[in-house]
Amino acid sequence: MNLLSVENLTKSYTERKLLDGVTFGLEDTDRVGIIGVNGTGKSTFLKIIAGVELPDEGKVTKGNQVNIEYLSQVIDFDPDQTVIEEVFKGHSKNLQLVRRYEAAISDEHTPTDLILRLTAEMDSTGAWGLESEAKTILTKLGISDFNQKVGTLSGGQRKRVALASALINPAEILILDEPTNHLDSETIDWLENHLKSRKGALLMITHDRYFLDRVVNKIIEIDRGNLYTYEGNYNYYLEKKIEREEQSMSIESKKRNLFRKELAWIRRGAQARSTKQKARIDRFNDLSDSLDYSQGEKLDMSVAGTRLGRKIIEIENISKSFGDLHLIKDFTYTVLRDDRVGILGPNGMGKSTLINIITGKLKPDTGTVNTGETVKIGLFSQENQDMDSEMRAIEFIKEGGEYVETSDGSKITAAQMMERFLFDKTLQWTPIGKLSGGERRRLQLLRILMEAPNILVLDEPTNDLDISTLTVLEDYIEGFPGAVIIVSHDRYLLDKVVEKLFVFEGDGQIVSYTGNYAYFSELMATRAEKAPKEKSEVKVKERSKSSADKVKFSFSEQREWDEIDDVIEKLETELGKVCEAIEKTTTDYEALEKWIAEKHAIENALEEKMERWVYLNEIAEKI
């Protein structure tokens, strides 16, 4: 069923035309990924569909009963609201009802008949489960204090609260702009599964290529004001895009051959004396204007870098704590010349802290970091660099370097590097203030590379960078002659680039694994499968060894054996009653938490008694 239609949409920003008469339809089964170079209008396209911005021309038509929920990159929040209040700020009838009910029961002066009326409405609309679902989603996203003021949260935490709000609010169309930014790998896995099981249409922008592969069934690429639709996931898109580009190059080659022939004719002194000759000259001019000069050969990305000596970076027994929080404990490593290291771990575990210690921005509490004299670190951090909005993009890049040398001794100019990093000649001379946020991030990355570092340190480089830029960056890293250290949750990037992982495993422990992300993921899955089996085998061996030494019950064991069947039956009965209570308790979250805690306690007691029964039964059989 069609939910929304876009007809002849046009939108310009300053002198740039972002969308040029595009048409698009969205079905209720569509899960669409929007991709394209930063600055091509992806976020603008979503804003227009969400009704946040108006197009210059064209229209967006949606059904009367179609609700749209939109997660923006820029979060608008009330700092005095609590987390749970911010999640429920949507405009759907059920959310408004939940807010009225929560306000009523929190006010001791609310009339009883109003509470009863709201309770009846909550019953009839099935709104009771919303609060429980919201708290579950918040917990999955790493937010556990539901009454914390939003103004006290970090930027990443606020993005998670906004994401929870978008996921909980009932909507036929869910629009997400970079939902995976600031999420760790485990949370991204959960979000993948949640979105795959969600009913309704999905429209989102993301740079996470594995996420696109696993969630979407349609790709829309925005390129020079046009939309190109691919019916499939990201891998399917890659195949079809290559076919489209090959066809485009074939057409371009034919146009160039025709242009050369017409140019020779012009140079022979064609005169516009007849109508036919004038028409031919006009066609030549049109052909000249239509040629795409951007399809030249790719630049060699095997950069030489600054000379690197024998000693690089030696990290010896470093530790770092903030109060009682131990982030790094006794970590030692020697950085090698050709290292490709990825750093993994949940948010807040200390990944950026380790990067700051390695780069000298932060001192460890104990231990040392010794850096070689020839080491020149290029750090691309999450913090945005201050940039002069009036300065032109190419002037900013030339401050870092006029050119870089390749491994064969040739030189790549600043302008050529900018073209390689998707800044065409128009963008190169654009003031920085007129660039999009993603384009400015790309410019900052290129500036660092132009300074010819021999150690490259990237802290969450995929945030706000488009897929095309990430592909160029991966090519650059492949030919980079020095060590590369990357903090990232982008599994695709880690699979393609890194050969070693530092994984934060809690309480300051950093464990090194050889291999990329896919290898590490398989290793963890194998360990998880083996762990319960190994634990069970150990218990059986312990019981066997213990029971082999005994041929009779002690007094206390005999008494326990006589009573254990009744105890197990009683626990099973209690567990059944608690499960029934949980099913009936959907209105009181605090009571629900208590019931769940009691359920876990009974399950643990039951498991312990079952293990004792097995142990005692073995002795009984021997007796």
C-alpha positions in Angstrom: 0.0 0.0 0.0 1.3 3.4 -1.0 1.8 5.7 2.1 3.5 8.7 0.5 4.3 10.2 -2.9 6.8 12.8 -3.9 6.2 14.6 -7.2 8.7 16.9 -9.1 10.5 17.9 -6.0 13.1 20.7 -6.4 15.2 22.3 -3.7 18.2 24.6 -3.9 20.6 25.9 -1.2 22.4 29.1 -2.1 23.7 28.5 -5.6 23.6 24.7 -5.3 20.6 22.7 -6.6 20.2 19.7 -4.2 17.1 18.2 -5.7 16.0 18.7 -9.3 12.5 17.6 -10.1 12.7 14.2 -8.3 9.7 11.8 -8.0 9.5 9.1 -5.4 6.9 6.7 -3.8 7.0 4.9 -0.5 5.1 1.7 0.2 4.3 0.3 3.6 6.8 -2.6 3.1 9.7 -0.4 2.0 12.8 -0.1 4.1 14.8 2.4 2.3 18.5 3.5 2.8 19.4 7.0 1.5 23.0 7.3 0.4 25.1 9.9 -1.4 28.1 12.2 -0.9 27.8 14.8 1.9 26.2 18.0 0.7 24.1 16.3 -2.0 20.9 16.9 0.0 20.2 13.6 1.8 19.1 15.3 5.1 17.2 18.0 3.2 15.3 15.3 1.4 14.3 13.7 4.7 13.3 17.0 6.2 11.0 17.8 3.3 9.3 14.4 3.5 9.0 14.8 7.3 7.4 18.3 6.8 10.2 20.1 8.6 11.2 22.0 5.4 9.3 23.1 2.3 10.5 22.4 -1.2 11.0 25.2 -3.7 8.8 23.3 -6.2 6.8 20.1 -6.2 4.7 18.5 -3.5 4.7 15.7 -0.9 1.4 13.8 -0.5 0.6 11.3 2.3 -2.5 9.5 3.4 -4.8 11.1 6.0 -4.1 8.3 8.5 -0.4 8.1 7.9 1.8 9.3 10.8 5.4 10.2 10.4 8.1 9.9 13.1 11.3 11.7 12.4 14.8 11.5 14.1 16.9 14.5 13.1 20.7 14.7 13.4 20.2 18.0 15.3 18.3 17.2 18.5 15.9 19.7 19.9 15.3 19.0 23.6 14.0 20.6 26.8 16.9 20.5 29.3 14.5 20.5 32.3 12.5 17.4 31.1 13.3 14.0 32.5 14.4 11.2 30.1 11.0 9.5 30.3 9.2 12.8 29.7 11.3 13.5 26.7 10.6 10.1 25.2 6.8 10.6 25.6 6.7 14.1 24.0 5.2 12.8 20.7 1.8 13.8 19.4 0.1 10.5 18.9 -3.2 10.0 20.8 -1.8 7.2 23.0 1.3 9.2 24.0 -0.9 12.2 24.9 -3.1 9.8 26.9 0.0 8.4 28.8 1.2 11.9 29.6 -2.2 12.9 30.9 -2.4 9.7 33.0 1.1 10.1 34.4 0.4 13.8 35.3 -2.9 12.8 37.0 -1.5 10.1 39.2 1.5 12.2 40.2 -0.8 15.0 41.5 -2.4 14.1 44.8 -5.2 16.7 44.2 -6.4 14.9 41.0 -10.1 13.9 41.4 -10.7 10.1 41.6 -13.2 10.2 38.8 -10.7 11.7 36.4 -8.1 9.0 37.2 -10.8 6.3 36.7 -11.8 7.9 33.3 -8.2 8.0 32.2 -7.7 4.4 33.4 -10.6 3.3 31.3 -9.2 5.1 28.2 -5.8 3.5 28.8 -7.6 0.1 28.9 -9.6 0.7 25.7 -6.6 2.0 23.7 -4.1 -0.6 24.9 -1.7 2.3 26.0 -0.5 0.5 29.1 2.4 -1.2 27.4 3.9 2.0 26.1 5.8 3.0 29.2 7.2 -0.5 29.8 8.3 -0.7 26.1 9.9 2.7 26.3 12.0 1.8 29.4 13.0 -1.5 27.7 14.2 0.4 24.6 16.0 3.0 26.7 17.8 0.2 28.6 18.8 -1.5 25.4 20.2 1.9 24.2 22.3 2.2 27.4 20.0 4.7 29.3 19.1 3.4 32.7 18.2 6.5 34.8 14.8 7.4 33.4 14.3 10.4 35.8 17.6 12.1 34.9 17.3 15.6 33.5 18.0 15.6 29.7 20.2 18.8 30.1 22.7 16.7 32.2 23.2 14.1 29.4 26.0 14.0 26.9 25.3 14.6 23.2 25.5 10.9 22.4 23.1 10.1 25.3 20.6 12.7 24.1 20.8 11.2 20.6 19.9 7.8 22.2 16.9 9.3 24.0 15.7 10.9 20.8 16.1 7.6 19.0 14.1 5.8 21.8 11.3 8.4 21.3 11.3 7.9 17.6 11.1 4.1 18.0 8.3 4.1 20.7 6.0 6.6 19.0 3.5 4.8 16.8 4.0 5.8 13.1 3.4 4.3 9.7 6.6 6.0 8.4 9.8 6.1 10.5 12.5 8.5 9.3 16.0 8.2 10.8 18.9 10.4 10.0 22.2 8.7 11.0 20.7 6.5 13.8 23.9 4.5 14.4 26.0 7.5 15.3 27.2 7.3 18.9 26.0 3.6 19.2 28.4 0.8 20.1 28.5 -2.5 18.1 26.2 -4.4 20.6 23.6 -1.7 20.5 23.7 -1.5 16.7 23.1 -5.2 16.5 20.0 -4.8 18.7 18.7 -1.8 16.6 19.2 -3.9 13.4 16.9 -6.7 14.8 14.4 -4.1 16.1 14.0 -2.4 12.8 13.8 -5.6 10.9 10.9 -6.8 13.0 9.1 -3.4 13.0 6.0 -3.0 10.9 5.6 0.0 8.6 7.9 1.9 6.2 11.4 2.9 7.1 13.4 5.7 5.5 16.9 6.4 6.8 20.4 7.8 6.2 23.3 5.8 7.5 27.0 5.3 6.7 27.0 1.8 8.3 27.2 -0.5 5.3 26.6 -3.7 7.2 23.5 -2.0 8.7 22.3 -1.2 5.2 22.9 -4.8 4.0 20.9 -6.3 6.9 18.0 -3.9 7.3 17.0 -2.2 4.0 15.3 -3.7 0.9 15.8 -0.6 -1.3 18.6 1.9 -1.8 18.1 5.4 -3.1 21.2 7.3 -4.2 21.1 11.1 -4.4 23.6 12.3 -7.0 23.7 15.8 -8.6 20.0 16.5 -7.9 18.8 13.1 -9.2 17.5 10.0 -7.4 18.6 6.6 -8.5 16.6 3.7 -7.0 18.0 0.2 -6.5 15.6 -2.6 -5.4 17.8 -4.5 -3.0 20.3 -4.1 -0.1 23.7 -2.4 -0.2 25.6 -5.2 -1.9 22.9 -5.3 -4.7 23.3 -1.5 -5.0 27.1 -1.9 -5.5 26.6 -4.4 -8.3 24.0 -2.3 -10.1 26.0 1.0 -9.6 29.0 -0.5 -11.3 26.8 -1.5 -14.2 25.3 2.0 -14.4 28.8 3.7 -14.2 30.1 1.4 -16.9 27.2 2.2 -19.1 27.7 5.9 -18.4 31.4 5.7 -19.2 30.6 4.0 -22.5 28.2 6.8 -23.4 30.8 9.4 -22.3 33.5 7.7 -24.4 31.3 7.8 -27.5 30.5 11.5 -26.8 34.2 12.3 -26.6 35.0 10.5 -29.9 32.2 12.5 -31.5 33.5 15.7 -29.9 37.0 15.1 -31.3 35.5 14.6 -34.8 33.4 17.8 -34.6 36.3 19.7 -33.1 38.5 18.8 -36.1 35.7 20.0 -38.4 35.4 23.3 -36.5 39.2 23.8 -36.7 39.1 23.4 -40.5 37.2 26.7 -40.6 33.5 25.9 -40.6 31.4 28.9 -41.4 27.9 29.5 -40.1 26.7 30.6 -43.5 24.0 27.9 -43.9 21.3 26.7 -41.6 22.8 23.2 -41.5 26.3 24.5 -40.6 24.8 26.7 -37.9 22.9 23.8 -36.4 26.0 21.7 -36.5 28.0 24.3 -34.6 25.2 24.6 -32.0 25.2 20.8 -31.5 29.0 21.0 -31.1 28.6 23.6 -28.4 25.9 21.6 -26.6 28.1 18.5 -26.8 31.1 20.4 -25.3 29.0 21.6 -22.4 27.6 18.1 -21.7 31.0 16.4 -21.4 31.8 15.1 -17.9 35.4 15.9 -17.2 35.3 14.3 -13.7 35.6 10.8 -15.1 39.4 10.9 -15.4 41.8 8.4 -14.1 42.0 7.9 -10.3 45.0 9.4 -8.5 47.6 7.1 -7.0 46.8 7.0 -3.3 50.1 5.3 -2.3 51.4 8.4 -0.4 54.9 8.5 0.9 54.4 10.2 4.2 57.0 11.7 6.5 60.1 9.5 7.2 59.5 7.2 10.1 62.5 6.1 12.3 63.0 2.8 14.1 61.4 3.9 17.4 57.7 4.6 17.0 55.4 4.5 20.1 56.2 2.4 23.1 53.3 2.1 25.7 54.5 0.6 29.0 52.1 -0.4 31.9 49.8 2.6 31.6 46.8 3.0 33.9 44.1 5.7 34.0 41.2 6.2 36.4 38.7 9.0 37.0 37.7 8.6 40.7 36.5 5.1 41.2 36.1 4.5 37.5 39.1 2.4 36.2 39.3 2.9 32.4 42.8 1.5 31.7 44.8 -0.9 33.8 48.4 -2.0 33.2 48.2 -1.8 29.4 51.5 -2.4 27.4 52.0 -2.3 23.7 54.7 -1.4 21.1 53.3 0.2 18.0 54.8 -1.3 14.8 55.5 0.5 11.6 52.8 -1.3 9.6 50.2 -1.7 12.3 46.5 -1.6 11.4 44.8 -1.6 14.8 41.1 -1.2 15.6 39.9 -0.3 19.1 36.5 -1.7 20.3 34.3 -1.5 23.4 31.1 -0.1 24.7 30.7 3.7 25.0 32.3 5.2 28.1 34.8 2.4 28.6 37.8 4.5 27.8 38.5 4.2 24.0 39.0 7.9 23.5 41.0 8.1 26.7 43.4 5.6 25.3 43.7 7.6 22.1 44.3 10.8 24.0 47.1 9.1 26.0 48.7 7.7 22.9 48.7 11.1 21.2 50.0 13.0 24.2 46.8 14.9 24.9 46.3 13.2 28.3 48.8 11.8 30.8 48.4 8.4 32.3 48.2 8.0 36.1 51.0 5.4 36.0 53.2 4.0 33.3 54.8 5.8 30.3 54.3 6.5 26.6 57.5 7.0 24.7 57.3 8.4 21.2 60.0 8.4 18.6 61.6 11.7 17.4 60.5 11.2 13.8 56.9 10.3 14.7 54.3 12.8 13.3 50.8 11.9 14.4 47.7 12.9 12.3 44.8 12.8 14.7 41.2 13.0 13.4 39.1 13.2 16.5 35.4 13.4 17.3 35.8 17.1 18.3 35.2 19.5 15.5 38.1 21.8 14.7 37.4 25.6 14.7 37.3 26.8 11.1 37.1 30.2 9.6 33.7 30.3 7.9 34.9 33.0 5.5 37.9 31.0 4.3 37.6 29.1 1.1 37.9 25.3 1.3 41.1 25.1 -0.8 42.8 27.8 1.2 42.1 25.8 4.4 43.6 22.7 2.8 46.7 24.5 1.5 47.5 25.7 5.0 48.1 22.0 5.7 50.2 21.5 2.6 50.5 22.5 -1.0 51.0 18.9 -2.1 51.7 15.4 -0.9 54.3 13.0 -2.4 53.4 9.5 -3.6 55.5 6.4 -3.0 57.1 6.8 -6.5 58.2 10.4 -5.8 55.5 12.2 -7.9 53.4 14.9 -6.3 49.6 15.3 -5.8 48.5 18.9 -5.5 46.0 20.2 -2.9 43.4 20.6 -5.7 43.9 17.1 -6.9 43.6 15.7 -3.4 40.4 17.6 -2.9 39.0 16.2 -6.1 40.0 12.7 -4.9 38.1 13.4 -1.7 35.0 14.5 -3.6 35.5 18.3 -3.7 34.9 19.4 -7.3 36.3 22.7 -8.5 33.2 24.6 -7.5 33.3 23.2 -3.9 37.0 23.9 -3.6 36.4 27.7 -3.9 33.3 27.6 -1.7 33.5 29.4 1.7 33.6 26.9 4.5 30.5 28.5 6.1 28.5 27.4 3.1 29.5 23.7 3.3 27.3 21.1 4.9 28.3 19.6 8.3 29.5 16.4 6.6 31.5 18.4 4.0 33.3 20.3 6.8 34.2 17.0 8.5 35.6 15.7 5.2 37.6 18.9 4.8 39.1 18.4 8.3 40.1 14.9 7.5 41.7 15.9 4.3 43.6 18.8 6.0 45.1 16.2 8.4 46.2 14.0 5.5 47.7 16.9 3.7 50.1 17.5 6.7 51.8 14.2 5.7 51.6 12.3 9.0 53.4 9.0 9.4 51.1 7.7 12.2 47.3 8.0 11.5 45.0 8.0 14.5 41.2 8.1 13.8 38.7 8.5 16.6 35.2 7.5 15.3 36.0 8.7 11.7 32.7 7.4 10.3 30.5 9.8 12.3 29.1 12.4 9.8 31.2 11.0 6.8 29.3 9.6 3.8 29.9 6.2 2.4 31.8 7.6 -0.7 34.3 9.4 1.6 34.7 6.3 3.7 35.6 4.3 0.5 38.2 6.9 -0.4 39.6 6.8 3.1 39.8 3.0 3.0 41.8 3.3 -0.2 44.1 5.9 1.3 44.7 3.7 4.4 45.5 0.7 2.2 48.4 2.6 0.6 49.5 4.5 3.8 53.1 3.6 4.7 52.8 4.1 8.5 50.8 2.8 11.4 47.0 3.3 11.6 45.0 3.2 14.8 41.2 3.4 14.6 38.4 3.7 17.2 35.2 2.8 15.4 32.0 0.9 15.6 31.8 0.7 11.8 32.1 -3.1 11.3 32.6 -2.8 7.6 35.5 -0.4 8.0 37.1 -2.6 10.6 36.7 -5.7 8.5 38.3 -4.0 5.5 41.2 -2.1 7.2 42.4 -3.6 10.5 44.5 -6.6 11.3 44.5 -6.4 15.1 41.9 -5.4 17.7 42.2 -3.9 21.2 39.0 -4.8 23.0 37.9 -3.1 26.2 36.5 -5.9 28.4 35.6 -4.0 31.6 37.4 -2.9 34.8 40.2 -1.4 32.8 41.2 -4.6 31.0 42.3 -4.3 27.3 42.7 -7.6 25.5 44.5 -7.9 22.1 43.1 -10.1 19.3 44.8 -10.7 16.0 42.4 -10.4 13.0 39.6 -8.2 11.8 36.1 -7.6 13.2 34.5 -10.6 11.4 37.1 -12.9 12.9 36.6 -11.4 16.4 32.8 -11.7 16.1 33.1 -15.4 15.1 35.5 -16.0 18.0 33.1 -14.5 20.5 30.1 -16.4 19.1 32.1 -19.7 19.4 33.1 -18.9 23.0 29.5 -18.1 23.9 28.4 -21.5 22.5 31.1 -23.4 24.4 30.8 -21.6 27.7 27.6 -23.2 29.1 28.7 -26.6 27.9 32.1 -26.3 29.5 30.6 -25.0 32.8 28.2 -27.9 32.9 31.0 -30.4 32.2 33.0 -29.0 35.1 30.1 -29.3 37.5 29.4 -32.9 36.5 33.1 -33.8 37.0 33.1 -32.0 40.4 30.0 -33.9 41.4 31.4 -37.2 40.2 34.7 -36.7 42.0 32.9 -35.7 45.2 30.3 -38.5 45.1 33.0 -41.1 44.4 34.5 -40.6 47.8 31.1 -41.0 49.6 29.1 -44.2 50.0 26.4 -42.8 52.5 24.5 -39.7 53.3 25.5 -37.5 56.2 22.7 -36.6 58.7 22.1 -33.2 57.0 22.2 -34.7 53.5 19.7 -37.4 54.4 17.3 -34.8 55.7 17.9 -32.6 52.6 17.2 -35.7 50.3 14.0 -36.5 52.2 12.7 -32.9 51.7 14.1 -31.8 48.4 11.2 -33.0 46.2 8.7 -31.0 48.2 11.0 -27.9 48.1 11.4 -28.1 44.3 7.6 -28.6 43.9 6.9 -25.5 46.1 9.4 -23.4 44.2 7.8 -24.4 40.9 4.4 -23.4 42.2 5.7 -20.0 43.4 7.3 -19.4 40.0 4.0 -20.1 38.2 2.2 -17.6 40.4 4.8 -14.9 39.9 4.6 -15.5 36.1 0.9 -15.0 36.2 1.3 -11.8 38.2 3.8 -10.4 35.7 1.3 -11.0 32.9 -1.4 -9.1 34.8 0.9 -6.3 35.9 1.2 -3.9 32.9 0.2 -0.6 34.6 2.6 -0.3 37.4 6.3 -0.4 36.3 7.7 -0.4 39.8 5.6 -3.4 40.8 6.6 -5.1 37.5 10.2 -4.6 38.4 9.7 -6.2 41.8 7.9 -9.2 40.3 10.6 -9.7 37.7 13.3 -9.5 40.5 11.3 -12.1 42.5 11.1 -14.3 39.4 14.8 -14.3 38.9 15.4 -15.1 42.6 13.0 -18.1 42.4 14.6 -19.3 39.2 18.1 -19.1 40.8 16.9 -21.0 43.9 15.2 -23.6 41.7 18.3 -24.1 39.6 20.4 -24.5 42.8 18.0 -27.1 44.2 17.9 -29.0 40.9 21.7 -29.2 41.0 21.6 -30.5 44.6 19.0 -33.1 43.6 21.3 -34.4 40.9 24.2 -34.6 43.4 22.2 -36.3 46.1 20.5 -38.7 43.6 24.0 -39.9 42.5 24.9 -40.7 46.1 21.5 -42.3 46.7 22.0 -44.6 43.6 25.4 -45.6 44.9 24.0 -46.4 48.4 
